Amino acid sequence: MNAVIALCHFCELHGPRILFSTQAYHNDPGKLGSNGAALFRSRSETGGSTSSVGSERSGGTAGSQRTELCEACRSIQHGHSGFISYDHNVGISYTSSQYPSQPQIFTMVRQACIRSLSCEVCPGREGPIFFGDEHYGYTLSYTFFVKDSQARGFQRWYSIIVVMMDKMFLLNSWPFLTSNIRSIIDKIQAQAISIYEKEQAAKSERAERINRQLHAPQTFYLRRGGGTQAFRSLIDLTGDKQLFRYLHMLFAWILMAGGSRFTEKFLEGPPNEEEFLDFAREEETEEGFIKVTTRHPETEKVQTDEVLNSSEAELSYSDDGGMIFRSLSHFRQVIGSINFHDLAYHILTGNQLIVRSQSKCTLKSAFDVLKTLLPAGIGTTIVFSDKYEESWKCNFLGLSLDTGIPEYVLASELYIALDIIPEERNPTDYTKVMVDSNDPFHGFGIAIKSSATVPDTVPTFQSRVEHMMDNTSLDENVISTFLAAIKQEWMNKVKMLFKFTRAGNHTEEETNRLLKILQAEKRDEPLLKYWKMGLSSQYKSHLLTESMGLASPSSS
């Protein structure tokens, strides 16, 4: 992760100060010298010059390079250059020192340090906050207090900041960074509280201050001379001599892990509809952040696309022992090519499909394979309901075999119903499934109910899909690849038609001319119209913005 992580401290004498910083260098470790001394530079904040720290590595004298800072403002002691860790797999070095070595980076971190411990704080003065700009970079600052029996108010103020130039990367890393920084802070505070309680038990500083105020109020607010006892280092406050070594390891790990959490994806051409679906379902918080919901594959329960019956929210569909459709080809084989032809037409043109079965697992698998006919984001599903749901609520509806369907639905041409009947029900009005004896649906019955008459010429998309599926020599991988390609092909036609309709009113002749250019026919209009309605609002906005961007040069 191309960032700098720093521990900052608000000193009562010197104000906000950088205490410890860690950053990554994309260098070959062999070129850094025997001890990597070139990476460890300390900037004198009083004189503004850059000088080496550590006479053993840089060859200078400790006396000539000492910066006049109190113990509370110092992390790297004289004679110690800092810490360095190598990642030989990727050729990156993680170095920690008092200050960043490069002047520009030092200025950015210094500005972030001042703002994190002065004006940019969250309510309560403890917690994470984001600020920054394009010039000084963007900062995630996490402020916190550390107990100190000798400090004013018996606590000192610190912050851990992450500074980088990439705003979106930093915001996307917010949960990862805040959780890990919080764990570091908890350890530091726990150690400081332990030392504080021991010191208070040995000698109550609070009681001594109260007593001194009562007997000598005129000298109570005078600062003790020298400041050697009043301003102690973080090592003294925590009692951990290896504290900064520990911080180096954790800061280096955060930089390494933070960079590996995201991978770049090369896009050939503009983004497609699928890449906008998650944005369409995102929820923005009051602070302006995007709430992202993650699901663990091992514990995820089956849910529908957008609508889920509340009574089924805790249902695991894999527990009822029902038969499962393995693929679209398997589904077509079970119900028959003629029945599949009718179902596919209704699905592709936006009519409601009602499937009834005694197994919720069977319903779920049927909808999963049938939705592969549609592009992502088109069509909503209620996997199971104990009553009929209107078509405006869902395109795919699952019911039990005993749930009735209203007469007005059965009489409409905008619906089609499929009953999957197990052998033990032994119905009289059904078509027996013609599959091998080893197929799990052997002995089942199929019943199709619809008042619509499927036209002789179905959409071109459906004809090509059925023609491909007639070839029994093709395996499921080939079919899946074909479906993805043909769906993308027809979605491109839909996008072009959407841009065309939004450009103004057009005559029927102009529309037919566009369909001819798109190699679409009159029979394809129901499919194109339905798929156009399924475009997400974000993607529609993207298409319109793209159109205006292309049109602006010619208009000027």
Buried (B, 14 or more C-beta within 10 A) or exposed (E): BEBBBBBBBBBBEBEBBBBBBBBBBEBEBEEBEEBBBBBBBBBBBEEEEBBBBBBEBBEBEEEEBEBEBBBBBBBBBBEBBBBBBBBEEEEBBBBBBBBBBBEEBBBBBBBBBBBBBEEBBEEEEBBBBBBBEEEBBBBBBBBBBBBBBBBEEBBBBBBBBBBBBBBEBBBBBBEBBBEBBBEBBEBBBEBBBEBBEEBBEEEEBEEEEEEEEEEEEEEEEEEEEEBEEBBBBBBBBBEBEEBBEBBBBBBBBBBBEBBEEEEEEEEEEEEBBBBBBBEEEEEEEEEEBEEEEEEEEEEEEBBBBEBBBEEBEEBEBBEBEBBBBBBBBBBBBBBBEEBBBBBBBBBBBBBBBBBBBBBBBBBBBBBBBBBBBBBBBBBBBBBBBEEBBEBEBBBBBBBBBEBEBEEEBBEBEBBBBBBBBBEEEEEEEBBEBEBEEEBBBBBBBBBBBBEBEBEEEBBBBBBBBBEBBEEEEBEEEEBEEBBEEBBEEBBEBBBBBBBBBEEEEEEEEEBBEBBEEBEBEEBBBBBBBBBBEBBBEBBBEBBBEEBEEEEEEEEE
